[in-house]
Amino acid sequence: MSSPAQFSAPILVTGAAGFIGFHTVQRLLEAGFEVDGLDNFSGAADPGLQLARWHKLANMPGFSPIQMDLVDGEALSTLFRDREYQQVIHLAARVGVRDSVRDPHNYLESNLRVFLNLLEACREVSLQHLIYASSSSVYGAREAGYFAEDSVSDQPVSFYAATKKTNELMAHAWSELHGIVSTGLRFFTVYGPWGRPDMAIYRFVGSILNGEPIRLYNHGQMRRDFTYVDDAVDVIMRCLTAAPTNTRILNVGGGRPVELGNMIAIMEQVLGKPARKEMLPMQPGDVPLTAADTRLLREVLNYVPSTDLADGIRQFAVWYQEYHAAELAIPAIVQ
């Protein structure tokens, strides 16, 4: 693992007030790294949760907060020149497949123009490594098998997926043109404490605790490769050490897809309450299956996410009840 002494400049993390960004910055700071955390505080499903993450980071030694809109390419280039970044972890993005169907223009700006600005800023400094978030959604609507990095990934079923695949192609082009070394991480359904309120595990836990119905699209038959956030951050931290010589793509998932009905059964056991289920058809942009082939991740980083889903849900539920304590009139889960 890299040590803080190896880097003469701070590490830039974009989307620092976001879910994975918050956990990444926290881990870096705990390890003794200097971190510039950048966010523009837009597009959050819960702005209050976003600010709570930010304030928690602001109280940690070594954190330098930067409020900036990455659409402003000139300001971003100035920041890069002033701070002389060597390592950049780009986690800022407009997320969510369904919203990208309803409002594609925001995704054009936040996911494509921003990534172009970032790549252009990177080529102006002596960058050693760009680590950026891609998504398992690039694999499209496959219904069977495991998704390997060399599987077909040019048949997206949402604009969000299209933007993430485009980011990968842009990173490859800037590598060929300008020698920018990058690692794109295809995250598979990351969940955990401080998570995104629009994600299934967050919504389902809240609905069960509040006695509200859970909406199960595709009649609950979708299967997801859930990845606990600590495991996802482990991969990012290992990437800081194992920088490639050229652009690369890695799956970040455990390779253990679970049907949503089975996941809800785990929640019911953890929470001690039954779920009310509302069965609905598949929604535009959704996919029936995500399943990570982890062979390349194991080969490159000697690591595969391994947190048990029941353990991960329990940790999330404990955090959820603590964070929403004022809203819940139920006993807290005993760890």
Summary of the structure (lengths in Angstrom):
residues: 335
radius of gyration: 19.3
end to end distance: 30.1
largest distance: 58.1
contacts: 1151
relative contact order: 0.13
helix: 45%
strand: 16%
